[in-house]
Amino acid sequence: MSTIIIASLLVGAVSALRFKIFILVPTIIAAWAILTGIGLVWEITAAWVVLEIAVVTTALQVGYLATLLTEGLAVRPN
């Protein structure tokens, strides 16, 4: 689970750096589809898949917003 969290944080951070439009919603929908597919293939319980979806969604948002905040607080050279 920690690998998924770290990967989601990094994907959110890279999305904030790479895209200047609101890319978070399509990224979250893609993550939901991937996690649901993995849950179906590995026959994981629905409760565990829902927990993973909640954690990944939160990690994507935290990574995205943290990167935007650090970009906004950075001191630009003259």
N, C-alpha and C positions, 0 to 999 in steps of 0.2 A: 504494500500500500504506500510506503514511503517513496518508492520509485515513481509511482504514478503521481504523487503530490509534487515531487521535485520536477518531473517532466511537465506537468501542467503549469507550474509557476514559470518555468522557462519559456514555454509556448506563449503564455500570456505576456511575458516581458518582451519577447521577440516580436510579437504581434504589435505591441505598442510602439516599438522602435521602427518597424518596417512599414506599417500602414498608418496613414493619417486619417482615414475614414473609420467609422465605427465597425470594426471587424469582429468584435467580441461575440455578438449574437450568432453569426454563422459558425464561428469556432466552437461555441458551446453546443450548438445543434449537432455538429459533426462529432464532437466528443460523446454526446449522448448516444448517437447511432453506433459508434465504435464500441462503447461500453456495453450497450444492449446486445450487440452481436457477439461480443466475447462472452457475455453471460449466458447467452443461448447455446453457444458452442460448447462451453465448459460445464454447462448445466449447473450454474450457480443459482442460489436462491434469489428470489425477487427482492427480498429485503436487503441483501448484500449488494445487489446491483444498484438499488436506489441509494444506498449509502455511498457507494463509489461515485455515482452521478452527482450527488450533493457535494462531496469532497472535491471532485475535479472541477465542478462549476465554481466553487468558492476559490480554489487555487488559481484558476484562470483569471478570475476577476481581481484577486489580490496581486498577481503578477503584473497584470495590465495597469492597474491603478498605481502600484508602487513605481513602475517605470515612468508613468506620466508625471507623478509627483517629483521624482528625482530629476527628471528633465526640466520641470518647471522651477525647481529650486537651484539648479546649477547656475553658477556664475559664468556669464558669457564673457569671453575676452574682448577687450576694446579694439 
